[in-house]
Amino acid sequence: MRSTAGSRGPTGTAARPEREGRIRRFSTAERMVHRATGHLMLLCLVTAACLYVGPVAQLVGRRHLMVTVHEWSGITLPVPFLLGLLSPAFRADLRRLNRFAVYDRQWLRAVRRRRTSPEARPAGKFNAGQKLYAGWIAGAVLVMMFTGLLMWFMGLLPFISRTSAIFVHDILAWAITFVVLGHLRKAFEDPEARLGMRTGYVSLSWAQRHHSQWLREEQEGDAAADTADRRMT
């Protein structure tokens, strides 16, 4: 599946025309999944602060309401992801996130050596850091849901104490907070990346600079599709 605007999708139907000097990075479904997941994650973190950070809890009050919102925002957190599986573009990007290439190892080595030039950090559609973040946050959300359910339904697994579930839940909540803040910091440092998530399109120059391997794959895919079209005609 190719995400270049104006290219043919997996079903052979034409996508929207390409915007001049720009390339399609994310489909509408992918952007909606990201947005809904982000809002639910933010709701979880804010309500957690209202429950466990003393000054915030005193300022907000309404503890029962905060508990209810926190529980249900956590339970529904995987829903956007599950709905996103209906989108071929979303499934294709999951495969990308789940695959490490040779240039991803080169990207990690450049990070360790503090080399920041785009040539030293080649990347596909997602760089190695984004792949690690996606895998870590997915695992963390599953653990948070599991421990949260143990706290909510205390008799679910009697051999695991509620104290142990609370300890893991709280420690991981702090870890998620710092990781998400780091994610937001990187996003605010790259306006073009935010534009791609907001509109679905990024500039060709940005793609060439930060995701050259992805741009090459897109161009090769378009060339192969054009060759196949000519053979059919």
N, C-alpha and C positions, 0 to 999 in steps of 0.2 A: 504494500500500500504506500502510495506516495502522497505527500502533503503539499506539493508545489501547486500554487494557485494556477488554474487553467489547465492542469493535467487531467488525465482520465483516472477515475477512482477504480477500485477493485471490481465494481460492477460494470464498468465500461461507460458509465454516464459522465458527462462533462461537468466539471466543477465550475465555480464562479470564475469570471475572467480575472486574469492576473492584474494586480495593480502595478502601475509603472514603477520600476525600480524596487519592488518589494516582492516578498515571497511568503506564501501561506505557511505559517508555523503550527497553529493550533486550530482545530475545528471548533464549532460552536459548542458541541457536546463536551469537549475537553475543557473549554473555558468555564462552562457551567459547573462541571465536576470540581474543578479547582476552586471556584468561587464559593460553592456551597460547602465544600469541605473546610475551607479557610474560615468561613463564618461560624460553622459548628465548633471548630477547634478554638476559635477566639472566645466563643460563648462558654465553652468548657473551662478555659483558663480564667476568664473573668469571674465566673461564678465560683470557681475554686478559691480565688483570692477573697471573694466575699464571705467564704465559709471559714478559711483557715488563717487569713492575715488579720490579726486583731483590730488594728485601726480601721481597716476597710470594712470589716464585719460590723463594727459599731456604727460606722457612718451609714451603711446601707440598711442594716437590719433585715427584717423579713426572711429569717433563716429558712423557714419551711419552704417558701417560694424558691429561694436560691438552691436548696437541696433538690427540689423537683426539677427545676430547669437544668441543673447540672447533670442529674441522672439521665434525663431524656435526651439531652444534647449529646451525651456520651454514647448512649445506646444507638442513636440514629447516625452517629458519625460515619459508619461504613456504608450507609444507604446511597450517597452520591456515587461512591466507587462502584457499588453493585449495579446501579442504573447505568453507569458509564460503560459497563461491559457490553451493553447493547450497541455501542458505537464501534465500527471497525477501526476508525482512527485512534480511539482510546486504547483498544486492544493492541494495535500495532505499536503504540508508544510504550505500553507495558512490556512488550517484548524487547524493545530497545533498552528500557531501564533495567531489565533483568539480564542483560548481556554485556560482559566486559570485553573490550577489544584491546589490541596491542597499544593503540594510541591512548587508551585510558590509563594504562600503567605509566606511560610517558608523562601524562598529565599529573599523576600523583607524584612522580619523581620530581617534576618541576616545582610542585608545591612544597615538597620537603626542602628543596634547594633554594626556595624563594625566588624562582625565576618567573617573572610575570608577563613576558612577551607572548603574544598570541602564537608565535611560531613554536615556542617551548611548551605550549599547552594545547595541543590539537584535541578536538572534540567532535563527536558526532552530534546528533540532535540534542543530546544531554551530555554534559561533561561528567567526569568520574565523581566529582563532589556531589553533583545532583543525584547521581545513581545511588551513592552511599546514603545520602539524606533520605531518599525515597524508601530504600529498604529499611533503614533504621526506624523511620517514623511509622512505617506500616507495622513493623514488629512491636514497637512501643504502644501503638494504639490497641493492638490485640491484647497485650498484657494488661493495659489499663482497663479494657473492657472486662477481662477475666477477673481481675482483682476487685473491680467495681461491683460486679455481679455477686462475688463472694461477700462483700460488705452489705449489699442490698438484700440478698437472700442468705441469711446466715447459716441455714441448714443445708445449703446446696452441696457442700463437700465438708462434712463434719471433721475430717482428719486434718484440715487446714484451718488454723485458728484465725479469727477475725483480726487479731492484733498483727499477725504476719501479713495478711492482705493489706491492712492499712499502711504498714511500714513500706511495703513494695510500692503501693499506689502513690504514697506521698513522695518517696524518693524519685520515682520515675516522673512524677508530675513536675518536680523542679528541673529534672533533666530535659524534659520536653519543652519547658518554658525557655530555658537558655538556648536550646537548639532552634526553636521557632524564632526567637529573637535574632539569632544569627542568620537564619534564612531571610527574615525581613530586612536585616541590614544589607545583605548582599543584593536583595531585590531593589532597595532604594539607591544603591550605588550604580545600578544599571537601568536607566530609564527606557532603553530600547527593549530590554527583556520584559519590563512591565507593559510596554506598549503591545508587545506580541501577545501577552496574556490577556490584555484588555480588548484588542481589536482582532487578534488572530494573525496579524501580518508583522513582519520585521523587514528592515532594509537589507538588500543584498550585500551591501558593504559590511554591515554588522555580522551577518551570517558568515561571510567570508573570513572575517577577522576572528570570530569567537567559535564558530562551528563549521569549520572548513570541510571536515569529513562528511558532515550531513549534507552540505550544499553540493559536494561532489556526488554523493549518492543520489540526490534528487536529480541532478543534471544527467547522470548516467541512466537513471530510470526513465527520464523523459526521452532520451535518445533511443533507448530500447523500445519504448512505446511507439515512437515515430516510425522506427524500422518495421515493427509489427504491423502498424497501420498501413504502411506502403505495400507490404507483402499481401495484405488482405484485399487491397484495391486493384 
